[in-house]
Amino acid sequence: MRQAIWSVLSLLVCVAGCSASGTASSGPGSEKAVAIKSTDFAILPCRASSASAPCAMVAAGGKRILLGTPAGIGSAFEGSDLRELDAVLLFSLRAADLEGLDEVRNAAWVAGHEGSLAVAGPSGTSATVAALNAAFEVSDSLTFVEAPPAGGFSAALLRVLPGEGDAKVRVFDSGDLVVTKIENAQGRAGYWFDYAGKRAVVQPCVMDQAVRFAPDADFVLSCDGGQANWPIGDVQFVVKGPDPDM
């Protein structure tokens, strides 16, 4: 009996040790733990992603940009990623691409996101955001009084980034990371990410304009034979920067 107990304990210690060895889990859906530095330019996978409803997170220059909001995305990332989220970019306003926007907002609020959550997307995004803000107005007030999330009350609100309705427009610029939206006539949007002299293009499967108008891109995430196709399962590095502590 004693030998059997020790065997079980040894197995548990081994499992715990194997899980704890190396780097901590990266959280956004990859099985391998990958450390992302502020100097890296990387695309992180999303457990909620599929070819028909894609999502991913771009990390560059210490910024976090979420692409796509399918259903289930609220639990697809670690709280630390959502707390530091700088913007959300929508691929379209179709249900499959939009169902998780309120999940992201709620999860980021709970995680301690400061200030309103910035959103960019195709034509109609302003009306959609206004409707969501209005729909949750009473609920947010009750939540804030009864069980206040870690973020302030302003974190419960969504705000629209400039440039809605333009076929090609810069929607985010932190000085070192620049994001350009490319919108087609069918109301779908793809995005260019420019950082450290490199360009990554990310577009949904049912459009080609974002890739077609950036033939010299350094990295392409699409469904048309780029460096990666939807859905990605591992972190994709566009630039692996130097260790800022060295």
N, C-alpha and C positions, 0 to 999 in steps of 0.2 A: 504493500500500500504506500509506504513512505517513498519507495523508488518511483512509483507511478506519479505521486505528487510532485517530486523533484523533476520528473520528465516534463510534466505540464508547465511548471514554473520556468524551466529552461527554454521551452518553446516560446512562452510569452516574452521572456527577456530577449530572445533572438529576434522575434517579430518587431518588438519595440526598437531594438538596436538597429535593425535593417532599415526601419522607417526613419530613424533619426539620423542615420549616417549621411554625410554629404550636406548639400544645401537644403534648406527648408522648402517645402512644396511651394511652387510659384502661384498656386491658387486659381489663375484664370483658365484652368481646364487642361493644362498639359500634365502628363504623367511624370515627366522628368522635372526636377527642380532646377530652375535657371535664375541666376541672379541678374537683375536688370539695373545697370548703373545709370546715373543721370546723363552721362555722356553717350550712352547707347542710342541707337535708332532701331527700334524693334517693333514687331507686330506680334501681339500676344493672342493666343487662341481663346475661344469662348465656348464653354460647354453647351450653350444653347444654340450654337450655330449649325446651319444646314445650307445646302446649295440653294434651296428655295427661300430661306429666311436667314441670311448670313449675319454674323456679328464678329467683331474682333476689337482689340484695343491697341492703339498706337502709342508707344512710349518714346519720347524724343526730347532731349534737352530738359529732362525733369518734368515734362508735361505728360498728361494722360488724356487721350482723346478716344472716346468710345464710338465705334462705327456699328450702326444697326441696333435695333431694339426689338428682337423677336420675343415671343412669350417665353418665360422662364429665365430671362436674363438677370432678373433681380438677385438670383442666387448663384449666378454663374461666375462672379468675381469676388475676391476677398474684400472685406470692408475697407482695408487700407487703400485699395485701388479706387473704390467709389468715393471715399472721403477726399481723395486728391484729384478727383475728376475735374478736368478743365472745360470740356465741352462734349456734347453728344451730337453726332452727325447721322441724319436719317437717309436711308437709301430710297425710300418712297413713303407715301402715306397710305399704302395698301395695308390691310389688316395684318398680314404676315410680318411686315416690317415694322409695325407700329405698336403691336399689342403689349410690348414690354416697356414702353416709355414711362408709364406711371410706376412700374416696378422699379426702374432705375432711380427715378425721382425719390420714391419712398425709401429705398435701400440706402441711397446716398445721404438722405436726411438722417436716418437712423445712425449711419456710420459716422456722422459728424461733419458732413460737407458744409463749408462756410459759404454763405451767400447763395443767390439764385443760380440755378443750373442752366448754362448756356446751351441752346439748341440751334442747329442749322439743318436745312433740308430743302426739298423742292417747293415749288409754288403751292401755297395753301398751308405751309407750316405755321405761320402766324395765327391763322384762324384755329388750327388744331391746338396749338399751345394755349391760346386764350380759352378755348372750350375746356381743356383739361384743368386749367387753373380755376375756372369757375366751378367745374364739377366737384372739385375737392375742397372748395372754400370752407364749407361747414365742417367737413370731416377734419380738415387740418386744424381748425380752431379748437375743436373738441380734443383732438390728439395733443395739441400743444398745452392745453389746460390740464388734461387728465394724466398723460404720460409723455412729457416732453422728450422728443428725440435729442440726440447729442448735438445736432446742428441747430442753429438759431431758426426763428420762424421764417426768415427770408429764404432759408434753404428749401422750404416747401414749394417755392415758386419756380416755374420755368420761364426763361426769357429767350427771345429770338435774336440770333446773331444777324448782323446786317447782310444785305445782298440777296434777299429772297426774290425770286422771279427772274434773276439774270442767268443767262445760259452759261456764263463763265464769270466767276467772281471770287475774290479772296474773302473767306469767311472767318479766318483765324490767323492772327499774326502776333507771336510772342517776342519777335525780334530775331530769334534764331530758328523757330519753327513756323513755317507758313503753310496754311492749308487753303487750297483752291477747290471750289465746287464746280463740277461740270454737270449741267442738267440737260436732259434731252426732252423732246416734244411729248413723250409719254409720261412725264412726271417722275422720272427716275434720276437719281444723282450718283455720280462717282466722284472721287476725290484725289487730288494730288497732294502729297506731303513732301515738302522741301526742307531738308535739314542737313547741315554739314556738307553742303555741296552735292548731295544725293537726292534723287526724287523717287518716291514710292507712289505707285498708282493703285488705288483700291476701288473696284467697281463691282456691282452685283452681276449676277449671271446673265441677266436679260438686257444688258446694254453694252455697247462697245465704244462709245464716244470718248470716255475718259482715257482709255488706252490708245485709241486711234489718234488722238490729238497730242499724245506724248510718246512718240516713237522711240525716243532716246532714254526712256525711264530706266533707272537702275534696278528697280524691283517692281513686279506686277503681281497683284493678287486678284484673280478673276476666275472665270471658268473656261478661258480660251487659251490655255497652254502657256501661261506666264510662269514665273518662278515658283508660284504656289497657286493651287486651286482651292476653292471653297469645298468643304470647311477645312481649315488648317488644324492640325493636332499638336504641333510643337511651335515654340517661339521661333520666329523668322527674323534674323538680324539683317538689316540693310546696312548699318554701320555698327561695328563693335568698337566703341570708343575707349580711350585709355582710362585707367583707373584714376579717378580724381584725387585719390589720397596719395598717389605716388609722385 
